[in-house]
Amino acid sequence: MNHETPRIAVIFATSQGSTREIAEYVGADLANRRADVEVADVAHAPELSRFDAVILGSAVHDREVLPEMSEFVRAHANELTAAEVWIFSVGIGPALRGPIGRWLGRKVPQNIASLRDSVSPKGYRAFAGHYERAGVSLRARALYRLFGGPRYGDLRDWSAISDWSATIARALRLPQPKSIIVYP
Ligand SMILES: Cc1cc2nc3c(=O)[nH]c(=O)nc-3n(C[C@H](O)[C@H](O)[C@H](O)COP(=O)(O)O)c2cc1C
């Protein structure tokens, strides 16, 4: 499908909201470049055949995307393979520091890599999200410290998110933004 105004769906799966805010930011940025954008929770995803491009984003829990996102990708594998797809995941990896932390942070968990490769996306990016100390086990806290976890709270890098959104805009040949979108 090739509309004069590209139609883009941004579909997200979140547990605590930081993936939704990234999806909303990317959606607003692409709409600001004159795309026709719909942002939706995966539970209320629109019919995919209406779109020229689909951006999928999910929080990472236990080295996997959330189950509702992996189910969605499996259920719509045919439409997704036919569409231009971009994928992002939101976890703690990109925030890890130090030699081991950086090395670990660049590794894509096996299950995420297989799901990603099953739809041959145009691009994939991992972003840091929001990591709250409350509820994290002592073992996970110790590992987080060991691998260079910098702090708890909001770890998102909005300039990395903005750069990725601009990369998608260039691939879709969208015009320059109408105005500047301020990070949340
Ligand atoms: C139960 C739980 C398990 C998590 N497991 C991982 C993990 O395996 N890898 C990772 O990078 N981040 C992990 N995280 C961190 C989350 O991915 C991070 O907090 C993310 O921002 C959540 O996105 P959301 O705010 O959209 O729910 C975990 C968080 C929770 C609460």
The ligand as an SDF file (V2000), in Angstrom:
LIG
                    3D

 31 33  0  0  0  0  0  0  0  0999 V2000
    9.3820   -8.0200   36.4530 C   0  0  0  0  0  0  0  0  0  0  0  0
   10.3490   -7.2260   35.6060 C   0  0  0  0  0  0  0  0  0  0  0  0
   11.2660   -7.9170   34.8190 C   0  0  0  0  0  0  0  0  0  0  0  0
   12.1590   -7.2030   34.0190 C   0  0  0  0  0  0  0  0  0  0  0  0
   13.0510   -7.8980   33.2510 N   0  0  0  0  0  0  0  0  0  0  0  0
   13.8950   -7.2120   32.4300 C   0  0  0  0  0  0  0  0  0  0  0  0
   14.8010   -7.9190   31.5810 C   0  0  0  0  0  0  0  0  0  0  0  0
   14.8790   -9.1370   31.5510 O   0  0  0  0  0  0  0  0  0  0  0  0
   15.6190   -7.1720   30.7820 N   0  0  0  0  0  0  0  0  0  0  0  0
   15.5930   -5.8110   30.7750 C   0  0  0  0  0  0  0  0  0  0  0  0
   16.3540   -5.1930   30.0250 O   0  0  0  0  0  0  0  0  0  0  0  0
   14.7250   -5.1150   31.5590 N   0  0  0  0  0  0  0  0  0  0  0  0
   13.8870   -5.7900   32.3840 C   0  0  0  0  0  0  0  0  0  0  0  0
   13.0220   -5.1110   33.2010 N   0  0  0  0  0  0  0  0  0  0  0  0
   13.0350   -3.6450   33.1670 C   0  0  0  0  0  0  0  0  0  0  0  0
   11.8790   -3.1300   32.2990 C   0  0  0  0  0  0  0  0  0  0  0  0
   12.0040   -3.5820   30.9980 O   0  0  0  0  0  0  0  0  0  0  0  0
   11.8610   -1.6290   32.3170 C   0  0  0  0  0  0  0  0  0  0  0  0
   11.4730   -1.2760   33.5910 O   0  0  0  0  0  0  0  0  0  0  0  0
   10.9570   -1.0320   31.2410 C   0  0  0  0  0  0  0  0  0  0  0  0
   11.1010    0.3460   31.2550 O   0  0  0  0  0  0  0  0  0  0  0  0
    9.5240   -1.3740   31.4350 C   0  0  0  0  0  0  0  0  0  0  0  0
    8.7490   -0.7530   30.4280 O   0  0  0  0  0  0  0  0  0  0  0  0
    7.3100   -0.2090   30.7650 P   0  0  0  0  0  0  0  0  0  0  0  0
    7.4800    1.0040   31.6760 O   0  0  0  0  0  0  0  0  0  0  0  0
    6.7190    0.1650   29.4560 O   0  0  0  0  0  0  0  0  0  0  0  0
    6.5490   -1.2950   31.4440 O   0  0  0  0  0  0  0  0  0  0  0  0
   12.1350   -5.7800   34.0190 C   0  0  0  0  0  0  0  0  0  0  0  0
   11.2020   -5.1030   34.8160 C   0  0  0  0  0  0  0  0  0  0  0  0
   10.3210   -5.8120   35.5970 C   0  0  0  0  0  0  0  0  0  0  0  0
    9.3320   -5.0500   36.4400 C   0  0  0  0  0  0  0  0  0  0  0  0
  1  2  1  0
  2  3  1  0
  2 30  2  0
  3  4  2  0
  4  5  1  0
  4 28  1  0
  5  6  2  0
  6  7  1  0
  6 13  1  0
  7  8  2  0
  7  9  1  0
  9 10  1  0
 10 11  2  0
 10 12  1  0
 12 13  2  0
 13 14  1  0
 14 15  1  0
 14 28  1  0
 15 16  1  0
 16 17  1  0
 16 18  1  0
 18 19  1  0
 18 20  1  0
 20 21  1  0
 20 22  1  0
 22 23  1  0
 23 24  1  0
 24 25  2  0
 24 26  1  0
 24 27  1  0
 28 29  2  0
 29 30  1  0
 30 31  1  0
M  END
$$$$
